[in-house]
Amino acid sequence: MEDGSLHGRASRANAETPISAATRAAHDQFEAEYLRRYEILVSGVGSKHPDAAEQAAAQVLSAAVAGAIHDAARRGSLLTCTLKQEIILLVRAYLRERRRSG
């Protein structure tokens, strides 16, 4: 299925644009730090080495938040207080349930 929207065309153009080694390295470093912070959020500040379940939980939570933000940006509602509150509720509920069932 072909996405003819401006968003779809921009995504395809970005996917086809060559990326320099420096840009790739900066992105990889950002991504690693980004996931590390989610791992801290999931496993707790004192945990030195998150286990596989904590790493997976960090990935799931970060993807959920990123998806909500991406969708809000596409819909023009990124800067609303309601969206911020809902994302906070989502994160808290996920972490609370994970700790309860873990």
N, C-alpha and C positions, 0 to 999 in steps of 0.2 A: 504494500500500500504506500503510495507516494504522498507525502505531506506537501501541499502546494502553498502553505502559509509562509509568511515572511519569517516566522520563527523556524519553521522546518528548513527553509532555504539557508538561513543563517547558520543553523546547526550543521548542515552538510558542508557549507563553505568553511566553517571552523575545522571540521574533521579533515578537510583536504589541504589545509594550510600547513606548510612545513614548519616544524618547531625546532629551534636551535637547541644545542646540547645544554647551554646555560639556562635557557628557559625551562627545559625538561628537568634539569637538576633542581632548579628553584621550586618547580611544581612538586617534584617528588619529596623535597624537604618539607614543604608546606603540608602535603598530604600526610606524611609520617607524623608530624607534630600535631596536626588536626586529630588524627586517630588516637594518638597517645593521650591527648586531653580527654577524649571520650572514654578511653580505657580507664583513666583516673576517675572520671565521673562514675563509671560503672563499678569499678573494683574498690575504690576508696583511695584516699590520698597516700596512705601508708604502704600500699601494695607496690612492690618493686617490679615484679614480673607477672603480668596478668596471664591467667591460664587461657586455654583455647575457647572456653565458653565465654569468658569475659571479653576476649578479643572479638568474638562473633557478636556479642551483645553490643559492643561499642560500634561495630560496623552497622548493625541493624538500626541502632538509635541514630547514628549520624546520617544514615541514608533517609530515615523517616523525617528528620528535621530538614535536611537539604531538600527533600522532595516537597515538603510543605512550603519552604521558602521559595523554591523555584516556581511552584504553582501560583503562589501569591504574587510573585513578580509578574508572571504572565497575565494574571487577572487584574493587576493594578492595585492590589490591596496589601502590598508588602509593608507599608509603613503604618498600618493600623494598630492601635493598642489592643484591639480584640484579637488580632492574629498573634501578637506577642503573648498574650495571656493564654491562648489556646495551645501554643507550642510549649509554654511552661507547664501547663496541665498535662500535656502528652508526655513530656519528659519525666515529670514527677510520678505520674501513674505507672509508667514503664519501670522506673527504678524501684518504686514501692512494691510492685508485683514481683519483680525479679528478686528482691531481697526477701519477700515473704515466701516465695516458693523455692528459694535457693537454700 
